């Protein structure tokens, strides 16, 4: 075990596709800069699926969107984001727009608000193709649109290409968003809560489709979600974010079998289970800290049943256990993981 060491993942001689180092995103306030993302460190290899998990307001979406230049105009971004050998932080907006849609695809949370209601589905996908493929004819673009609609399993693409977003169901609109995101064969696909507004059956279909597209196209996938259950069967690795920092990261099986941070344990215990005999679903007590009101020491200590004086006084180091890392003073000495006991202890603390 080593403390405070930079996490390095073996990614071959060419290095990782995406490397984020000490990424910070802040907003100016009355009392100075308020950091919503306080130093993200992430690496992603080609063809890998990384799940980024955390509660609403944890900084997971803001961090990833800022890393590809989609932050608000009043946000200040620092650190380093290297994608395919290019430094993205500080890159002009025009160059970032050229990169997004070609080498980086983006799937947003709500397809209904992301799609243009007065343009047909076909025109919207063609627009993505024309922007990044100068000289492409309309006939070539239409053929590619039909190919993409088939690829994301939209039936009757010859008819659907002429329809508007409101004529599609929620799951079908999400498939259109995915078709737009992969239109130009990107190397990286960022999916921000891609199943939030969908029912459970459609969620499973979308997640399976994303996994199949990843295998077929060889792209890397970042899956941003608040639900650990969503990434359980689809991610290779999981990074858990709390208050703008990664508090735990491990391969998905290792994370579920042996979570080393109390926050991760709380998230796993919060996943609904058909076999549970409990009357109420478990939830982590309290709420995430407000921006500008970050607790001293470990940001999670006000909600943690394992917190001690050291947690209230000093920020925890990142402890490493092979390819598993956790930012907790007691990551090495927490009791063996037992979900039933964790729920009981958390309920008593709450």
C-alpha angles and dihedrals in degrees: 000000000000130000128218094001122145109255111241123185120200105243104163130263093303093057128225123325090230127025120179118187127187093334112186127183119188143168127214114249139171091275097042132269117359111204116213092172111038106188120326120195115190137157126191128185127209111279094012127130115218120188116207110198135184145119122281109288094024093119098248097124095035092051096050095040090050091050090062096042100262097119122127116272092248093053121104116215127195136167128056133300114180115186120181090339096312125113107229102184107096094011112142116263092242091057092046091052089053090051095047111073092024109052097004122048124195131204112193128210101249115038093186092062093037096054121074108248094207097052126075118245090247093053092050094053091043089054090059090051095047092049093058103028110058112200096024111142123229090246091053091047092049091051090051091049091053090048091051093048089053090047092057091045100249107158123229095014092179089065099033093055089070096048131096127240093255089061091063129078120242093262092048092050089053089052089053089052090051091049090053091048094053097036094108098038098253122199092220129041120192114197114191110200091322094178102039099111096037132095119250096261093050090044089059092048093050093047092049090049092050090051092049092048090050090054094043098045099032094230128150116242131208110195114196115195144143091222121081088192091066093057096040095092100026111043128079093202134013129211115195115207127199126174093348098311135093105246097179138011130178144132108292098251092047092049094054094041097046115013109184101191123071091224092056090048089053092050092050092047089052094062108109114243128196091215094056117117093194118118092217134041113247117247132181108256120244128010137275115275119270119247107270094020100079113160120240116258115003110014091218098052097098089062099035123104090200096053119132134177094279089057090057094048109040138030112248122250120238107255120201129212104182105293092346118090133179133181100219132114088225102038089121097044105039113126115268110281113269114160097201092052090045092055092049093048092046092049091051090050091050 
